[in-house]
Amino acid sequence: MNIIDVIKGEGIEMYDKGGYWAGKCPLHEDTSPSFVVYKNDDKYRCFGCGSKGDAIDFIRELKKWGFDRAVAYLGLKHKKSLTFVPYPARVIDIIALQEKSGVPVKKIYKELLIAMGWIKNG
């Protein structure tokens, strides 16, 4: 999933500047284009508020949601399996979800992998 599609899909105006996209940051009151998406690594960074990350991080911050809800939202909105490499910080999100739900971490992680299309159910 292309992060610029995710950002534009949330109604954020972005302008093609060659090797990157630029626009006003939706995460704080921005008066000049300090929000940048680099084309070569598909990540965003705001030089005004310091926010940075991938498409999931962006939705989490924009919507004030947790990891699980952001993943589900992106999968449904963009009608795609999410393919990304889980960062070590994602493990903390999965453990927090397990603590809230009581479902074993292994089952939650397996369900996420199925939802992302990395493995088949069964």
Secondary structure per residue as TSV (DSSP state, phi and psi in degrees):
chain	resnum	aa	ss	phi	psi
A	1	M	-	360.0	129.6
A	2	N	-	-81.5	125.0
A	3	I	H	-61.8	-32.6
A	4	I	H	-67.0	-34.3
A	5	D	H	-64.9	-38.9
A	6	V	H	-63.8	-47.7
A	7	I	H	-65.2	-48.5
A	8	K	H	-63.7	-33.8
A	9	G	H	-64.3	-18.5
A	10	E	T	-94.3	7.9
A	11	G	T	85.0	15.7
A	12	I	-	-88.7	126.1
A	13	E	-	-77.7	126.4
A	14	M	-	-127.7	145.5
A	15	Y	E	-119.5	130.8
A	16	D	E	-72.0	120.2
A	17	K	-	-114.8	23.6
A	18	G	S	99.7	-96.6
A	19	G	S	-84.1	-3.0
A	20	Y	E	-153.9	166.5
A	21	W	E	-108.3	146.3
A	22	A	E	-134.3	150.4
A	23	G	E	-170.7	179.7
A	24	K	-	-79.5	136.4
A	25	C	-	-70.1	126.5
A	26	P	T	-82.1	-1.8
A	27	L	T	-93.7	-7.9
A	28	H	S	-155.7	171.5
A	29	E	-	-75.5	103.1
A	30	D	-	-108.0	132.9
A	31	T	S	-104.1	-15.5
A	32	S	S	-136.5	159.5
A	33	P	-	-68.0	91.5
A	34	S	-	-106.3	0.1
A	35	F	E	-97.9	122.1
A	36	V	E	-128.9	139.8
A	37	V	E	-121.3	118.6
A	38	Y	E	-84.0	129.6
A	39	K	T	-70.3	-30.8
A	40	N	T	-77.8	-18.9
A	41	D	T	-128.7	2.3
A	42	D	T	56.1	43.4
A	43	K	E	-129.8	157.9
A	44	Y	E	-111.0	160.0
A	45	R	E	-154.3	136.8
A	46	C	E	-110.4	123.9
A	47	F	T	-83.5	-5.4
A	48	G	T	-88.6	-52.1
A	49	C	T	-103.9	-10.6
A	50	G	-	87.8	-1.0
A	51	S	-	-66.2	144.3
A	52	K	E	-159.1	158.4
A	53	G	E	152.7	-159.3
A	54	D	-	-103.6	-169.5
A	55	A	H	-61.0	-39.5
A	56	I	H	-66.8	-44.3
A	57	D	H	-59.4	-41.1
A	58	F	H	-61.0	-49.1
A	59	I	H	-64.8	-39.1
A	60	R	H	-58.6	-45.5
A	61	E	H	-73.5	-42.3
A	62	L	H	-63.5	-45.6
A	63	K	H	-93.0	-9.4
A	64	K	T	61.6	43.9
A	65	W	-	-110.8	165.5
A	66	G	-	-83.6	174.8
A	67	F	H	-58.3	-49.5
A	68	D	H	-62.3	-42.4
A	69	R	H	-69.1	-39.1
A	70	A	H	-64.0	-42.6
A	71	V	H	-63.1	-46.1
A	72	A	H	-62.0	-44.3
A	73	Y	H	-60.2	-48.7
A	74	L	H	-63.6	-41.3
A	75	G	H	-61.8	-42.8
A	76	L	H	-72.8	-45.4
A	77	K	H	-65.7	-40.0
A	78	H	H	-99.5	1.0
A	79	K	T	48.7	45.9
A	80	K	S	-138.7	155.4
A	81	S	-	-76.1	137.3
A	82	L	-	-82.3	126.4
A	83	T	-	-119.9	106.8
A	84	F	-	-149.8	159.3
A	85	V	-	-89.8	118.6
A	86	P	-	-65.3	126.5
A	87	Y	-	-78.0	159.8
A	88	P	H	-53.2	-32.9
A	89	A	H	-63.3	-26.9
A	90	R	H	-64.1	-31.0
A	91	V	H	-60.8	-39.3
A	92	I	H	-62.1	-41.2
A	93	D	H	-61.7	-41.8
A	94	I	H	-67.2	-40.4
A	95	I	H	-64.6	-40.7
A	96	A	H	-63.5	-40.4
A	97	L	H	-62.9	-40.7
A	98	Q	H	-62.6	-42.9
A	99	E	H	-63.2	-37.6
A	100	K	H	-71.5	-40.5
A	101	S	H	-94.2	-24.1
A	102	G	-	81.4	-1.1
A	103	V	-	-81.4	136.6
A	104	P	-	-57.4	143.0
A	105	V	H	-55.1	-42.1
A	106	K	H	-58.7	-41.6
A	107	K	H	-68.4	-42.3
A	108	I	H	-61.5	-46.7
A	109	Y	H	-63.4	-41.4
A	110	K	H	-62.1	-43.2
A	111	E	H	-63.3	-37.7
A	112	L	H	-64.6	-42.2
A	113	L	H	-64.1	-37.7
A	114	I	H	-65.1	-46.6
A	115	A	H	-61.1	-32.7
A	116	M	T	-83.3	-6.6
A	117	G	T	81.1	13.5
A	118	W	S	-78.1	-32.5
A	119	I	S	-135.1	161.8
A	120	K	-	-98.7	149.7
A	121	N	-	-73.5	132.1
A	122	G	-	127.1	360.0
